[in-house]
């Protein structure tokens, strides 16, 4: 048994090292090396230890075998547990929603999509622009969804967010694109997209009501700084008065992957670069539909390789670190360059530029690491960018978490979005 374990341990360790090299250096061409440092370290330690194992006495080998076997059984048992349906949070939401006299929609997003598709063949689900970051050798990188389509997003507040996209696949009434002047142009990620609420509770709709003027949102779930800047370059009309960048801490973590895109980095290197996406919406529609079909097929299968790589356990560790420790500014030099470019773009086009910080739910947890928040504030101050801090607005309330669904982790509820919108309106009209 010892002889078998000797070689099994060595071969497994070498495989982990080679697989890490393959993912870091070949799949990601070395650009995501920082992410894989910990995997390099662990696999190299295992290789060294597996070589030392050959020279240990039999009693010590037995103890080590027992330890490793027990550890593996524990890890995969926990991974199995994490792969089982966990409806505790859902049950809590259902009960809280029922207390309000309402029925929580317990369907999955795929069930909603399939139900709607029975009567509307053009219905779609949200496919984020970030989904194309893993696609190699693509000629077009979409920055929006399918146009003029009933689009299903997510359910955090008891009901699904379902909206009809505009001519370019964003969450706007289509007529907004015909306005002679746009009071607010919004860029950002899921919060800007209007995640988990329906019109008129999203920020863009609220600003339309408050200002009685035209508002356009280019926000989309999962966007990071470079995609947001690219979207501004591709879609912003020339008659914009105020450009509003809505930022949350988790946006910054996407930048490293965005900078690996050959297409997206062209927006930074060449101020005249464009994909001409406005004239290629049919092509974008086809690409997004292809993603939806691919996702439909994959969701039916149990992903054995993700299980083998204890994906859920690793994701849980990463998520807990983010909740407890906050985020760090990934690629600060590039982030600063993007903000400078956005400010310059606004100036050239005669628009005011505002950077709005949106706190996440975990921002109000004890021991949250505010270093990224302070770092972003400092960058905006150094660059002389108008900074609107929604954290200052929320902390004045007795219960800041009341602005999140059921006071739990997630996006804002309608009250939260209304509060954010009113603050933006007031602070952009009092300067």
N, C-alpha and C positions, 0 to 999 in steps of 0.2 A: 504493500500500500504506500509506503514512504517513497519508493522509487517512482510509482505512478504520479504521486502528488508533486514530487520534485519537478518532473517534466511538465505536468499540467500547469503548475504555478508559473514556471518560466515562460511557457508558450502563451499563456493568458496575459501575462504582464507585457510581453513583447507585442502581442496583438493590440493591447490597449495603447501602447506607445505609438505603434504604426498607424492605428486608427486616428489617434489624436493628430498626428502629423498630416494624415490624409485630409482630415476635416479643416485643419488650420491653414495648411500650406497649399493644398491643391483645390479643395472646394472653395475656400475663401481667399485663396491667393495671398495668404499672409496678412491680409488686412484686418482680420479679426483675432490676431494673435493674442491680444491682451486677455480676451475671454478664455482662451485655452491655456493660459499660463498654469492655472491650478491643475488642469488635467495633465499637462506635461510633467509637472512636479510629482503628482501622485503616481503616474505610470513609471517614471524613472525610479522613484523610491521602491516601487514594487519589483522592478527588474533587478535592482541591486539586492534587495532582500531575497528574491528568489534564487539568486546566485549564492548568497551566503547560506541559504537553506540547505544546500547540498552538503555543507561541512558541519552541520549541527548534529549532536547526538540524537539517538532515536527517541529518547524520552521527551526531549524538548520539541522535537518534530511533532510528536503526538499531540502535545499541548497546543502547538501552533495550528495544527490541522483542525483540532476541536474549536479553537477560537475563530478561525476563518470560516469554518463551516457554519458555526452558530451565527456569526455576523451576516453571512450571505442569506441564511434562512430568515433572519430577522428583517433584513432589508427587503427581500422579495415578499415576505409576508406583509410588510407595511405597504409596499407597492401594490400588492393585490388589494389590500384594504382601501387604498386611495383610489383604485380603479372601480370600486363598487359605488353605486349611486349614493350620493350624500345629499339628502333633502332636508337636513336640519334647519339650514338657513331659510330654505323655501317654506318649510312648515311654519316657521316663526313669522315670515312675511304674510303667509296666508291667514294666520290667526289675527295678526294686527290689522290686515285689510278687511277681514270679516267683521272685526269690531267696529269698523267704519260703515258697515252695512253694504260692503261691496264684495264681489267675487273675484279672486285673483285668477288671472289667466295662467293655468298650469301647463299649457302646451309648450313644447320646445319650439325654437325658431324654425326648425325644419318642418314641423307639423303645421305651423301657421302658414309657411310658404306653400306647402302642398295643398292646404285647404283653399288658399286664395287662388292657386293656380287652376283649380277646377272651374272657376268662372272667369279668370283673367290669365290668358296664356303668356302675357308680357310681364307678369309680376316678377320681381327679382329680390334677392337678398343682398345685404351690404357686403361688398368686397373692397377691402381697404387698398389704397395705392401701395402700402408697404408690402402687400402680398407679392408684388413683382420684384422685390429686392432679391429674392432667391432665384429668380429666373435668369438664366445665363443667355447671352447673345440675343437679347430681345432688341427689336428695332424701335419699339415704342414703349414708353413707360406711362401708363394711364395715371392721371392725378384726380380722377373722379369715378363715378359709377355709370350705370346705364341711364340714358336720357329718357325723359318722359315716361318713367316707369314707376308703378307702385312698388315701393321698396320697403322691405321688412328689416328692422334693426334688432333691438333687444328689449327685454322686459326687466326693469328694476323697480318700477313703481306700482306693479300690479296689472299693467296693460302693456301691450307691445307698441313700440314706436313704429308707425307705418306712415310713410309720406310719399307723395308723388314728386319725383325728381324733375328738375328743370331741363332745358334743352342741352345742357352740358353735364347732366348727371349729379348736380348738387342739390342740397335741400333748400330750395327757394321756390316761391311761386314763379312760374316761367315769365310772367309779364314784367318782373323786375328788371330783366335784361333790356327792356325797351325804354327804360327811364332816361330822360335827358341828363339827369344829374343824380349821383349816388351819394347819399349823406354818409353812410358807413359801409366800408368794405371789410369783412371779417376774415381773418386767416387763423387757422389753428387745427386742433385735433378733434377728438370725440365730443368735448364740451361745446366746441364751436359748431360741430355737426348737429348738435341738439340731442345728444344721446339720452335715451330712455324717456323722453317726453314727446308729445305731439304739438304741432302748431295750435295755438299761438304761444305756447309756453317756452319755446326755445329763445335764445338770446336775440337772434336776428329778427324774429317776429315781434318780440317785445320792444326792440329798438324802433321798428317800423311804427308801432303804436305810439310810443313815447315821443318820437320826433315828427310823426306825420309825414315822413319822407321815405325815399327808397333806400333799402338796405340789401346788400348782397353778401351771402356767406360762401366762402370757398373752403370751409372746414370739412375735414373728413377723419373718421376714426383711424387711429394709429399713426397719423402724420407726425413727423419730426420736423425740426427746423428747416432742413434742406428741401423737403417736399413742399412745405408751406411757402417757402420763398419761390420755388419753381412754379407753384400754382398761381402765385401773385403775378409772376412774369407772363404766364400763359393766358390768364383769364381776366385780369383786372381791366375794366374799361378806363378810358382816359378822363372821364368826368367824375372822378371820386374826390370827395372833400376830406374824408378822414379814413385812414387805414388803421384798423385795430387788430393787433396781434394778441390773441388770447393764448396764454401760456400756462401749462401745468408742469410740475416737476418731472413727471415721467416722460415728457416730450424729449428731454435732453438725452435720455438713454437710447433713443433711436438713431441719433446722429451718426454714430460710428458706422452703423450698417448702411445708412444712406450714402455716406462718403465712399462706399465701395462700389456704388453704381457708376458706370462709365457715362451713362446718359445724364444723371442728376448732377454730377460734378461739372459738367459743361456749363451749367447755369452760373457757376462761380468763376470759371475760367474765361468765359466769353460773354460779355454783357449783351451781345447781339444774338446769342444762341436761342433758338426756339424749336419746339417740336411741331408747332402749328396745330396744336391739339383742338382748337376751336373748329377747324375745318376737317377734323378726322374723327368725328364722334361716332360714325358708323363702325369704323375700325375699333374704337374703344369699346363700343357695345359688344362686338363679337368677342373681344378678348375677355371681357368681364363674364359674359355668358359661358365661355369656355371654362373659366375658373369655377363658376357655380356648378356646372355639370361634373367637373373633376371632384369638387368637394362632396357632391351628392354621392358619388361612387365610393369615395374613401371613407365616408362616415359609417358605411355599412360594415366595414372590416375592422377586426381587432388588430391594432398595430403591435405585432409581436416585438418588433425591434425597439419600439419606444419602451415597452415593458422590460425588455432585456437590459436596456440602458438606464433602468430605474428613473424614467423621465419625471414621473409625478413626485417622487421623493426629492429629486434635485430642484424641481420647480418650486416645491413647498419651501425649501431652504432659501432659495433666492427671493421668493416673495416675502417671507418673514424678515429677511434682511432689509428689504426695501421699506416694509412697514415700520420697522423699529428704528432703522438707521437713516431713512431718507434716501435721496438720490445724490449723485455727484455729477458735476458738469463734465460730460464726456466731450473730448475734443474742444476745449475752451477757445483755442485760437481760431478754429473754423467757425465756431458759434459766433464769436465776435465779428468775424468777417461777414457772416450772413446778416447779422443785425446792421452792420455798417452799410451793406449793400441795399438792404431794405429801406434804411433811412435815406440813402442817396436816391433810391427809386422814387420814394415819396416826394422828395424835394424837387426832383426833375419834373414830376407830374403835378406839382402844385398842391399836394395833399399833406395834411397834418398826419404825423405818425405817433401812435400811442401803443405802449407795451403794457398789457394787462396781466397781472399775476393772479391765477386762480388756485386757491389752496385745495388740496385733496382732503378727503375725510380724515386720513391718518395724520394730517397736519395738526390736528387738535388732540392727538394722543399724548400722554406723558412720555417724556424722554425722546420725542421725535428729534431727529438731527436736522437742524435748520441751516446747515452750512450751504446747501445748494441755493436755498431761498436768499440768504445773505449775499452769496456770490453773484446771483443774477441781479439783485438790486444794485450791487456795486458796479457791475458791468454797465447797466443802464445809466447810472449816474455818471460814470466815466465817459460814456458816449453821448451824454447830454440828450438822452431819449426820455420823452414824457412817460412817467411810470405811474400806473394806477394799481394800487395794492388792495385787492379784494380781501386779503387777510385782515387788514385794518377795519374793513366794514363788518366782517363776520364776528371778530372778537368783541365788538361792542354789544353784541347780542348775548342774552343770558345762556342760550343753548345753540352754539354754532353748528352742532351736529344735526340740528333739526332741519337744516337745509339739504340733507342727504337722505336718500330713500330709507325710511324706517330707522333713521339714525345709524345706518350701517354703511360699510364700505361700498363705494360706488360713485356714480356721477351725481349731479344735483337733482333734486326733485323740483316741481314747478315753483315752489316758494324760493328755492335757492337760485334758480335761473332768473326769477323776477328781481330778486335782490341784486344780483350781479348786473343785470341790464339797467336797473335804475341808477346804480352807482356809476356805470360807464356813461350813461346819458348826462347825469348831473356833472360829473367831473370833466367831461369833454365840452361842456357848454359854460363852465365857470372859469376857464383858464383865460 
